[in-house]
């Protein structure tokens, strides 16, 4: 028969043992719980980051606004009414009107679509080209690696801003030309990053085992190498999108952005800057949307970086 003194002494012994090895007793009670998958664990840690969740909520609100904004306002973003030119925000025009009597709220919503689409498309081009070239360079090695790295060095040494401006002037002010100009050099950094990750991962036993079993390069890249670099690529993507949005805003600001009657946040900010002294609302609202969107992506990127870092596991 087990006495109360024996149970108490066992509990004291367990507490002392857990303190010695640095394990909390509360955690030991959950050791029988099923382990989470890798991405479930990442999502659990991401949710605990309040700033990252705040950024995700803000980004969802901005995206929703660009989709249903014109429907909410009931105005056409191209409709001009000279009788309501340059009005301040009111119940009928939430963000006011511009010099041509167009509803700024509707134009900010529609302009957000262009800015977000350009940012996402440029990031997709950067991600696709950089991932493919980086994976090939890291896996093949030898002269293939040398050739790709020399191309990266040549393209990466080109003056980014000058190249973007020249390409925009030569190719025109359409959506395709903007995406091409902004993403022409951007893939270099992704290529180098993916190559570095591949060089580390390809020496792992599971990759060598796949090669020994006869898997070709395509299968090794898709099934083994690429999934193990996806985490750092996701962080890079969240940081790249706001950069491209700012790049488009800059081109629009200097008159090389999207062609009217289409608009973007950068084009709206450029138009509002000219009338800042008397009608500051024309500059304030598109600039505010730019700031919120860029801040949201950076908060999400920081949250993902922490969630994917094995050194910060809790």
Residue, then its C-alpha position, 0 to 999 in steps of 0.5 A: x500500500x502506497x502511503x501519502x508520504x511516499x506520494x509526496x516524496x515522489x512528487x518532490x523528487x519529480x519537481x527536483x528532476x525537472x528543475x535539474x534538466x530544465x524542463x517544466x513539469x507542465x510541458x511534460x503533461x502534454x508530451x503525449x499530445x500528437x505532434x503538429x505538422x511543420x506548417x501547422x507549427x509555423x501557423x501556430x507561432x505566427x498567430x502568437x505574433x500580434x503585430x503579424x496578425x495585425x498586418x495580415x488583417x490590415x492587408x485583408x481590409x485593403x485588398x477587400x477595399x480594392x475589390x468592393x470599393x467602387x460598389x460601396x461608393x456607387x461612383x464610376x472612377x472615370x466619371x467627371x462632374x465639374x460641379x463638384x470639383x475639389x470637394x473635401x471629404x463628405x457623406x457623399x464623397x468619403x475621400x472628397x473629389x479631385x480637380x475634375x470632379x471624380x470621386x477619390x475614394x473610388x479612384x483609390x480603390x481602383x488604383x489599389x488594384x493596379x498597384x497590388x497587381x503590379x507588385x504581385x506580378x513582379x514578385x511572381x516573375x522574380x520568384x519564378x526566374x530566381x528559384x529556377x536558376x538558383x535551383x539549377x545552379x546549386x544542384x548542377x554545380x560546375x560550369x552551369x553554376x559558374x555561368x549562371x553566377x556570372x550572368x547574375x553578377x553582370x545583371x546585378x551590377x546594372x544600375x537598377x533605377x536607370x534601367x527601369x526608367x529607360x525600359x519604361x520610356x522605351x516600352x511605353x506605359x502599359x502594365x506589361x512594360x511596368x512589370x518587365x521593367x521592375x522585375x528585369x533585375x530583381x531576380x538576381x538576389x533570389x537566385x543567389x539566395x536559393x542557390x545558397x540554400x540548395x548548396x546546403x540542402x543537397x548534401x543532406x542524406x535524404x537528397x543523396x538517397x533520392x539520387x541513389x534511387x535514380x531520381x532525376x534532377x527535376x524530381x529532386x528539385x521539386x520534391x526535395x530541394x524546393x520545399x525545404x527552401x520555401x520558408x525563406x522564399x516566403x519571407x523574401x516574397x512578403x518583403x519584395x511586394x512592397x518594394x515593387x509597389x513603391x517602385x511603381x509609385x515612383x515611376x507613376x510619380x515621375x510620369x512613367x507609370x500607368x497610362x490614363x485613364x487607368x490609375x494607381x496609388x502612385x499616379x494619384x499621389x503625383x496628381x495630389x502633390x501638385x495641389x498639396x497646399x490647398x487640397x491636401x486630401x488629394x495626396x493624403x488618402x492614396x499615400x495613406x493606402x501606400x503606407x498601410x499596405x507596405x507596413x502590412x507586408x513588412x509586419x507579415x514578413x517579420x512574423x513569418x521570419x520569426x515563425x520559420x526560424x528554428x532558433x526561436x521555437x517556443 
